[in-house]
Amino acid sequence: MITQGRVCVKIAGRDAGKHCVVLDVVDDHTVLIDGATRRRKCNIAHLEPTVHVMDIKKNTIHEDIREAFGSLGITIPARKAKK
């Protein structure tokens, strides 16, 4: 079961193979994710859950998510600011 805070790996799309964390469960088939991926809604069929769970809230900023992944030993690249 995919719940809020579950660390997953994307298995489909342009972000395939990247780690993410579930920020919010939108409905039975869709969740909000962030991490090495873009912050966006994602179909749960495109995610492979891992055994890790983080204490993450829905409105957590990306920098805090990067730090939480760092404590798990997973490196998330920094985002570039838009000009």
Phi and psi restraints in degrees (range 20) as a CNS / XPLOR table:
assign (resid 1 and name C) (resid 2 and name N)
       (resid 2 and name CA) (resid 2 and name C) 1.0 -94.9 20.0 2
assign (resid 2 and name N) (resid 2 and name CA)
       (resid 2 and name C) (resid 3 and name N) 1.0 119.4 20.0 2
assign (resid 2 and name C) (resid 3 and name N)
       (resid 3 and name CA) (resid 3 and name C) 1.0 -124.1 20.0 2
assign (resid 3 and name N) (resid 3 and name CA)
       (resid 3 and name C) (resid 4 and name N) 1.0 172.2 20.0 2
assign (resid 3 and name C) (resid 4 and name N)
       (resid 4 and name CA) (resid 4 and name C) 1.0 -61.9 20.0 2
assign (resid 4 and name N) (resid 4 and name CA)
       (resid 4 and name C) (resid 5 and name N) 1.0 130.7 20.0 2
assign (resid 4 and name C) (resid 5 and name N)
       (resid 5 and name CA) (resid 5 and name C) 1.0 96.6 20.0 2
assign (resid 5 and name N) (resid 5 and name CA)
       (resid 5 and name C) (resid 6 and name N) 1.0 -8.8 20.0 2
assign (resid 5 and name C) (resid 6 and name N)
       (resid 6 and name CA) (resid 6 and name C) 1.0 -71.6 20.0 2
assign (resid 6 and name N) (resid 6 and name CA)
       (resid 6 and name C) (resid 7 and name N) 1.0 129.8 20.0 2
assign (resid 6 and name C) (resid 7 and name N)
       (resid 7 and name CA) (resid 7 and name C) 1.0 -84.3 20.0 2
assign (resid 7 and name N) (resid 7 and name CA)
       (resid 7 and name C) (resid 8 and name N) 1.0 132.6 20.0 2
assign (resid 7 and name C) (resid 8 and name N)
       (resid 8 and name CA) (resid 8 and name C) 1.0 -133.4 20.0 2
assign (resid 8 and name N) (resid 8 and name CA)
       (resid 8 and name C) (resid 9 and name N) 1.0 168.7 20.0 2
assign (resid 8 and name C) (resid 9 and name N)
       (resid 9 and name CA) (resid 9 and name C) 1.0 -119.9 20.0 2
assign (resid 9 and name N) (resid 9 and name CA)
       (resid 9 and name C) (resid 10 and name N) 1.0 129.3 20.0 2
assign (resid 9 and name C) (resid 10 and name N)
       (resid 10 and name CA) (resid 10 and name C) 1.0 -69.2 20.0 2
assign (resid 10 and name N) (resid 10 and name CA)
       (resid 10 and name C) (resid 11 and name N) 1.0 136.2 20.0 2
assign (resid 10 and name C) (resid 11 and name N)
       (resid 11 and name CA) (resid 11 and name C) 1.0 -117.3 20.0 2
assign (resid 11 and name N) (resid 11 and name CA)
       (resid 11 and name C) (resid 12 and name N) 1.0 0.9 20.0 2
assign (resid 11 and name C) (resid 12 and name N)
       (resid 12 and name CA) (resid 12 and name C) 1.0 -144.4 20.0 2
assign (resid 12 and name N) (resid 12 and name CA)
       (resid 12 and name C) (resid 13 and name N) 1.0 155.7 20.0 2
assign (resid 12 and name C) (resid 13 and name N)
       (resid 13 and name CA) (resid 13 and name C) 1.0 89.7 20.0 2
assign (resid 13 and name N) (resid 13 and name CA)
       (resid 13 and name C) (resid 14 and name N) 1.0 -173.3 20.0 2
assign (resid 13 and name C) (resid 14 and name N)
       (resid 14 and name CA) (resid 14 and name C) 1.0 -73.1 20.0 2
assign (resid 14 and name N) (resid 14 and name CA)
       (resid 14 and name C) (resid 15 and name N) 1.0 -16.5 20.0 2
assign (resid 14 and name C) (resid 15 and name N)
       (resid 15 and name CA) (resid 15 and name C) 1.0 -97.4 20.0 2
assign (resid 15 and name N) (resid 15 and name CA)
       (resid 15 and name C) (resid 16 and name N) 1.0 15.9 20.0 2
assign (resid 15 and name C) (resid 16 and name N)
       (resid 16 and name CA) (resid 16 and name C) 1.0 -58.2 20.0 2
assign (resid 16 and name N) (resid 16 and name CA)
       (resid 16 and name C) (resid 17 and name N) 1.0 136.3 20.0 2
assign (resid 16 and name C) (resid 17 and name N)
       (resid 17 and name CA) (resid 17 and name C) 1.0 89.4 20.0 2
assign (resid 17 and name N) (resid 17 and name CA)
       (resid 17 and name C) (resid 18 and name N) 1.0 -2.9 20.0 2
assign (resid 17 and name C) (resid 18 and name N)
       (resid 18 and name CA) (resid 18 and name C) 1.0 -99.1 20.0 2
assign (resid 18 and name N) (resid 18 and name CA)
       (resid 18 and name C) (resid 19 and name N) 1.0 149.7 20.0 2
assign (resid 18 and name C) (resid 19 and name N)
       (resid 19 and name CA) (resid 19 and name C) 1.0 -83.0 20.0 2
assign (resid 19 and name N) (resid 19 and name CA)
       (resid 19 and name C) (resid 20 and name N) 1.0 146.5 20.0 2
assign (resid 19 and name C) (resid 20 and name N)
       (resid 20 and name CA) (resid 20 and name C) 1.0 -149.5 20.0 2
assign (resid 20 and name N) (resid 20 and name CA)
       (resid 20 and name C) (resid 21 and name N) 1.0 168.9 20.0 2
assign (resid 20 and name C) (resid 21 and name N)
       (resid 21 and name CA) (resid 21 and name C) 1.0 -127.8 20.0 2
assign (resid 21 and name N) (resid 21 and name CA)
       (resid 21 and name C) (resid 22 and name N) 1.0 143.3 20.0 2
assign (resid 21 and name C) (resid 22 and name N)
       (resid 22 and name CA) (resid 22 and name C) 1.0 -80.5 20.0 2
assign (resid 22 and name N) (resid 22 and name CA)
       (resid 22 and name C) (resid 23 and name N) 1.0 120.5 20.0 2
assign (resid 22 and name C) (resid 23 and name N)
       (resid 23 and name CA) (resid 23 and name C) 1.0 -92.4 20.0 2
assign (resid 23 and name N) (resid 23 and name CA)
       (resid 23 and name C) (resid 24 and name N) 1.0 -32.3 20.0 2
assign (resid 23 and name C) (resid 24 and name N)
       (resid 24 and name CA) (resid 24 and name C) 1.0 -158.0 20.0 2
assign (resid 24 and name N) (resid 24 and name CA)
       (resid 24 and name C) (resid 25 and name N) 1.0 143.9 20.0 2
assign (resid 24 and name C) (resid 25 and name N)
       (resid 25 and name CA) (resid 25 and name C) 1.0 -95.5 20.0 2
assign (resid 25 and name N) (resid 25 and name CA)
       (resid 25 and name C) (resid 26 and name N) 1.0 113.1 20.0 2
assign (resid 25 and name C) (resid 26 and name N)
       (resid 26 and name CA) (resid 26 and name C) 1.0 -79.1 20.0 2
assign (resid 26 and name N) (resid 26 and name CA)
       (resid 26 and name C) (resid 27 and name N) 1.0 -52.0 20.0 2
assign (resid 26 and name C) (resid 27 and name N)
       (resid 27 and name CA) (resid 27 and name C) 1.0 -152.1 20.0 2
assign (resid 27 and name N) (resid 27 and name CA)
       (resid 27 and name C) (resid 28 and name N) 1.0 -164.2 20.0 2
assign (resid 27 and name C) (resid 28 and name N)
       (resid 28 and name CA) (resid 28 and name C) 1.0 -65.0 20.0 2
assign (resid 28 and name N) (resid 28 and name CA)
       (resid 28 and name C) (resid 29 and name N) 1.0 -21.7 20.0 2
assign (resid 28 and name C) (resid 29 and name N)
       (resid 29 and name CA) (resid 29 and name C) 1.0 -120.2 20.0 2
assign (resid 29 and name N) (resid 29 and name CA)
       (resid 29 and name C) (resid 30 and name N) 1.0 -6.8 20.0 2
assign (resid 29 and name C) (resid 30 and name N)
       (resid 30 and name CA) (resid 30 and name C) 1.0 -130.2 20.0 2
assign (resid 30 and name N) (resid 30 and name CA)
       (resid 30 and name C) (resid 31 and name N) 1.0 139.4 20.0 2
assign (resid 30 and name C) (resid 31 and name N)
       (resid 31 and name CA) (resid 31 and name C) 1.0 -132.9 20.0 2
assign (resid 31 and name N) (resid 31 and name CA)
       (resid 31 and name C) (resid 32 and name N) 1.0 161.1 20.0 2
assign (resid 31 and name C) (resid 32 and name N)
       (resid 32 and name CA) (resid 32 and name C) 1.0 -98.9 20.0 2
assign (resid 32 and name N) (resid 32 and name CA)
       (resid 32 and name C) (resid 33 and name N) 1.0 127.3 20.0 2
assign (resid 32 and name C) (resid 33 and name N)
       (resid 33 and name CA) (resid 33 and name C) 1.0 -124.3 20.0 2
assign (resid 33 and name N) (resid 33 and name CA)
       (resid 33 and name C) (resid 34 and name N) 1.0 161.2 20.0 2
assign (resid 33 and name C) (resid 34 and name N)
       (resid 34 and name CA) (resid 34 and name C) 1.0 -158.0 20.0 2
assign (resid 34 and name N) (resid 34 and name CA)
       (resid 34 and name C) (resid 35 and name N) 1.0 160.2 20.0 2
assign (resid 34 and name C) (resid 35 and name N)
       (resid 35 and name CA) (resid 35 and name C) 1.0 149.5 20.0 2
assign (resid 35 and name N) (resid 35 and name CA)
       (resid 35 and name C) (resid 36 and name N) 1.0 -127.8 20.0 2
assign (resid 35 and name C) (resid 36 and name N)
       (resid 36 and name CA) (resid 36 and name C) 1.0 -72.6 20.0 2
assign (resid 36 and name N) (resid 36 and name CA)
       (resid 36 and name C) (resid 37 and name N) 1.0 -11.3 20.0 2
assign (resid 36 and name C) (resid 37 and name N)
       (resid 37 and name CA) (resid 37 and name C) 1.0 -94.0 20.0 2
assign (resid 37 and name N) (resid 37 and name CA)
       (resid 37 and name C) (resid 38 and name N) 1.0 176.6 20.0 2
assign (resid 37 and name C) (resid 38 and name N)
       (resid 38 and name CA) (resid 38 and name C) 1.0 -76.5 20.0 2
assign (resid 38 and name N) (resid 38 and name CA)
       (resid 38 and name C) (resid 39 and name N) 1.0 152.3 20.0 2
assign (resid 38 and name C) (resid 39 and name N)
       (resid 39 and name CA) (resid 39 and name C) 1.0 -75.2 20.0 2
assign (resid 39 and name N) (resid 39 and name CA)
       (resid 39 and name C) (resid 40 and name N) 1.0 114.8 20.0 2
assign (resid 39 and name C) (resid 40 and name N)
       (resid 40 and name CA) (resid 40 and name C) 1.0 -165.4 20.0 2
assign (resid 40 and name N) (resid 40 and name CA)
       (resid 40 and name C) (resid 41 and name N) 1.0 170.6 20.0 2
assign (resid 40 and name C) (resid 41 and name N)
       (resid 41 and name CA) (resid 41 and name C) 1.0 -78.0 20.0 2
assign (resid 41 and name N) (resid 41 and name CA)
       (resid 41 and name C) (resid 42 and name N) 1.0 147.2 20.0 2
assign (resid 41 and name C) (resid 42 and name N)
       (resid 42 and name CA) (resid 42 and name C) 1.0 -145.1 20.0 2
assign (resid 42 and name N) (resid 42 and name CA)
       (resid 42 and name C) (resid 43 and name N) 1.0 141.5 20.0 2
assign (resid 42 and name C) (resid 43 and name N)
       (resid 43 and name CA) (resid 43 and name C) 1.0 -71.0 20.0 2
assign (resid 43 and name N) (resid 43 and name CA)
       (resid 43 and name C) (resid 44 and name N) 1.0 135.7 20.0 2
assign (resid 43 and name C) (resid 44 and name N)
       (resid 44 and name CA) (resid 44 and name C) 1.0 -68.7 20.0 2
assign (resid 44 and name N) (resid 44 and name CA)
       (resid 44 and name C) (resid 45 and name N) 1.0 -17.1 20.0 2
assign (resid 44 and name C) (resid 45 and name N)
       (resid 45 and name CA) (resid 45 and name C) 1.0 -69.9 20.0 2
assign (resid 45 and name N) (resid 45 and name CA)
       (resid 45 and name C) (resid 46 and name N) 1.0 -15.9 20.0 2
assign (resid 45 and name C) (resid 46 and name N)
       (resid 46 and name CA) (resid 46 and name C) 1.0 -94.8 20.0 2
assign (resid 46 and name N) (resid 46 and name CA)
       (resid 46 and name C) (resid 47 and name N) 1.0 7.8 20.0 2
assign (resid 46 and name C) (resid 47 and name N)
       (resid 47 and name CA) (resid 47 and name C) 1.0 -120.5 20.0 2
assign (resid 47 and name N) (resid 47 and name CA)
       (resid 47 and name C) (resid 48 and name N) 1.0 142.8 20.0 2
assign (resid 47 and name C) (resid 48 and name N)
       (resid 48 and name CA) (resid 48 and name C) 1.0 -114.2 20.0 2
assign (resid 48 and name N) (resid 48 and name CA)
       (resid 48 and name C) (resid 49 and name N) 1.0 107.2 20.0 2
assign (resid 48 and name C) (resid 49 and name N)
       (resid 49 and name CA) (resid 49 and name C) 1.0 -68.1 20.0 2
assign (resid 49 and name N) (resid 49 and name CA)
       (resid 49 and name C) (resid 50 and name N) 1.0 147.6 20.0 2
assign (resid 49 and name C) (resid 50 and name N)
       (resid 50 and name CA) (resid 50 and name C) 1.0 -107.4 20.0 2
assign (resid 50 and name N) (resid 50 and name CA)
       (resid 50 and name C) (resid 51 and name N) 1.0 -178.1 20.0 2
assign (resid 50 and name C) (resid 51 and name N)
       (resid 51 and name CA) (resid 51 and name C) 1.0 -82.1 20.0 2
assign (resid 51 and name N) (resid 51 and name CA)
       (resid 51 and name C) (resid 52 and name N) 1.0 -10.6 20.0 2
assign (resid 51 and name C) (resid 52 and name N)
       (resid 52 and name CA) (resid 52 and name C) 1.0 -82.6 20.0 2
assign (resid 52 and name N) (resid 52 and name CA)
       (resid 52 and name C) (resid 53 and name N) 1.0 142.5 20.0 2
assign (resid 52 and name C) (resid 53 and name N)
       (resid 53 and name CA) (resid 53 and name C) 1.0 -133.6 20.0 2
assign (resid 53 and name N) (resid 53 and name CA)
       (resid 53 and name C) (resid 54 and name N) 1.0 134.2 20.0 2
assign (resid 53 and name C) (resid 54 and name N)
       (resid 54 and name CA) (resid 54 and name C) 1.0 -110.5 20.0 2
assign (resid 54 and name N) (resid 54 and name CA)
       (resid 54 and name C) (resid 55 and name N) 1.0 156.9 20.0 2
assign (resid 54 and name C) (resid 55 and name N)
       (resid 55 and name CA) (resid 55 and name C) 1.0 -92.9 20.0 2
assign (resid 55 and name N) (resid 55 and name CA)
       (resid 55 and name C) (resid 56 and name N) 1.0 86.8 20.0 2
assign (resid 55 and name C) (resid 56 and name N)
       (resid 56 and name CA) (resid 56 and name C) 1.0 -123.5 20.0 2
assign (resid 56 and name N) (resid 56 and name CA)
       (resid 56 and name C) (resid 57 and name N) 1.0 138.1 20.0 2
assign (resid 56 and name C) (resid 57 and name N)
       (resid 57 and name CA) (resid 57 and name C) 1.0 -97.4 20.0 2
assign (resid 57 and name N) (resid 57 and name CA)
       (resid 57 and name C) (resid 58 and name N) 1.0 166.2 20.0 2
assign (resid 57 and name C) (resid 58 and name N)
       (resid 58 and name CA) (resid 58 and name C) 1.0 -63.3 20.0 2
assign (resid 58 and name N) (resid 58 and name CA)
       (resid 58 and name C) (resid 59 and name N) 1.0 -39.4 20.0 2
assign (resid 58 and name C) (resid 59 and name N)
       (resid 59 and name CA) (resid 59 and name C) 1.0 -96.0 20.0 2
assign (resid 59 and name N) (resid 59 and name CA)
       (resid 59 and name C) (resid 60 and name N) 1.0 20.5 20.0 2
assign (resid 59 and name C) (resid 60 and name N)
       (resid 60 and name CA) (resid 60 and name C) 1.0 -67.0 20.0 2
assign (resid 60 and name N) (resid 60 and name CA)
       (resid 60 and name C) (resid 61 and name N) 1.0 135.6 20.0 2
assign (resid 60 and name C) (resid 61 and name N)
       (resid 61 and name CA) (resid 61 and name C) 1.0 -76.7 20.0 2
assign (resid 61 and name N) (resid 61 and name CA)
       (resid 61 and name C) (resid 62 and name N) 1.0 160.2 20.0 2
assign (resid 61 and name C) (resid 62 and name N)
       (resid 62 and name CA) (resid 62 and name C) 1.0 -61.6 20.0 2
assign (resid 62 and name N) (resid 62 and name CA)
       (resid 62 and name C) (resid 63 and name N) 1.0 -36.3 20.0 2
assign (resid 62 and name C) (resid 63 and name N)
       (resid 63 and name CA) (resid 63 and name C) 1.0 -62.7 20.0 2
assign (resid 63 and name N) (resid 63 and name CA)
       (resid 63 and name C) (resid 64 and name N) 1.0 -38.7 20.0 2
assign (resid 63 and name C) (resid 64 and name N)
       (resid 64 and name CA) (resid 64 and name C) 1.0 -68.0 20.0 2
assign (resid 64 and name N) (resid 64 and name CA)
       (resid 64 and name C) (resid 65 and name N) 1.0 -34.8 20.0 2
assign (resid 64 and name C) (resid 65 and name N)
       (resid 65 and name CA) (resid 65 and name C) 1.0 -67.0 20.0 2
assign (resid 65 and name N) (resid 65 and name CA)
       (resid 65 and name C) (resid 66 and name N) 1.0 -40.3 20.0 2
assign (resid 65 and name C) (resid 66 and name N)
       (resid 66 and name CA) (resid 66 and name C) 1.0 -59.7 20.0 2
assign (resid 66 and name N) (resid 66 and name CA)
       (resid 66 and name C) (resid 67 and name N) 1.0 -43.0 20.0 2
assign (resid 66 and name C) (resid 67 and name N)
       (resid 67 and name CA) (resid 67 and name C) 1.0 -64.5 20.0 2
assign (resid 67 and name N) (resid 67 and name CA)
       (resid 67 and name C) (resid 68 and name N) 1.0 -40.1 20.0 2
assign (resid 67 and name C) (resid 68 and name N)
       (resid 68 and name CA) (resid 68 and name C) 1.0 -65.4 20.0 2
assign (resid 68 and name N) (resid 68 and name CA)
       (resid 68 and name C) (resid 69 and name N) 1.0 -39.5 20.0 2
assign (resid 68 and name C) (resid 69 and name N)
       (resid 69 and name CA) (resid 69 and name C) 1.0 -66.7 20.0 2
assign (resid 69 and name N) (resid 69 and name CA)
       (resid 69 and name C) (resid 70 and name N) 1.0 -35.5 20.0 2
assign (resid 69 and name C) (resid 70 and name N)
       (resid 70 and name CA) (resid 70 and name C) 1.0 -61.7 20.0 2
assign (resid 70 and name N) (resid 70 and name CA)
       (resid 70 and name C) (resid 71 and name N) 1.0 -35.1 20.0 2
assign (resid 70 and name C) (resid 71 and name N)
       (resid 71 and name CA) (resid 71 and name C) 1.0 -69.1 20.0 2
assign (resid 71 and name N) (resid 71 and name CA)
       (resid 71 and name C) (resid 72 and name N) 1.0 -21.6 20.0 2
assign (resid 71 and name C) (resid 72 and name N)
       (resid 72 and name CA) (resid 72 and name C) 1.0 -89.1 20.0 2
assign (resid 72 and name N) (resid 72 and name CA)
       (resid 72 and name C) (resid 73 and name N) 1.0 -6.1 20.0 2
assign (resid 72 and name C) (resid 73 and name N)
       (resid 73 and name CA) (resid 73 and name C) 1.0 86.7 20.0 2
assign (resid 73 and name N) (resid 73 and name CA)
       (resid 73 and name C) (resid 74 and name N) 1.0 16.4 20.0 2
assign (resid 73 and name C) (resid 74 and name N)
       (resid 74 and name CA) (resid 74 and name C) 1.0 -107.6 20.0 2
assign (resid 74 and name N) (resid 74 and name CA)
       (resid 74 and name C) (resid 75 and name N) 1.0 125.6 20.0 2
assign (resid 74 and name C) (resid 75 and name N)
       (resid 75 and name CA) (resid 75 and name C) 1.0 -90.1 20.0 2
assign (resid 75 and name N) (resid 75 and name CA)
       (resid 75 and name C) (resid 76 and name N) 1.0 126.6 20.0 2
assign (resid 75 and name C) (resid 76 and name N)
       (resid 76 and name CA) (resid 76 and name C) 1.0 -113.1 20.0 2
assign (resid 76 and name N) (resid 76 and name CA)
       (resid 76 and name C) (resid 77 and name N) 1.0 126.0 20.0 2
assign (resid 76 and name C) (resid 77 and name N)
       (resid 77 and name CA) (resid 77 and name C) 1.0 -68.9 20.0 2
assign (resid 77 and name N) (resid 77 and name CA)
       (resid 77 and name C) (resid 78 and name N) 1.0 149.1 20.0 2
assign (resid 77 and name C) (resid 78 and name N)
       (resid 78 and name CA) (resid 78 and name C) 1.0 -72.1 20.0 2
assign (resid 78 and name N) (resid 78 and name CA)
       (resid 78 and name C) (resid 79 and name N) 1.0 147.8 20.0 2
assign (resid 78 and name C) (resid 79 and name N)
       (resid 79 and name CA) (resid 79 and name C) 1.0 -86.7 20.0 2
assign (resid 79 and name N) (resid 79 and name CA)
       (resid 79 and name C) (resid 80 and name N) 1.0 146.0 20.0 2
assign (resid 79 and name C) (resid 80 and name N)
       (resid 80 and name CA) (resid 80 and name C) 1.0 -88.3 20.0 2
assign (resid 80 and name N) (resid 80 and name CA)
       (resid 80 and name C) (resid 81 and name N) 1.0 140.5 20.0 2
assign (resid 80 and name C) (resid 81 and name N)
       (resid 81 and name CA) (resid 81 and name C) 1.0 -72.9 20.0 2
assign (resid 81 and name N) (resid 81 and name CA)
       (resid 81 and name C) (resid 82 and name N) 1.0 144.0 20.0 2
assign (resid 81 and name C) (resid 82 and name N)
       (resid 82 and name CA) (resid 82 and name C) 1.0 -73.3 20.0 2
assign (resid 82 and name N) (resid 82 and name CA)
       (resid 82 and name C) (resid 83 and name N) 1.0 146.8 20.0 2
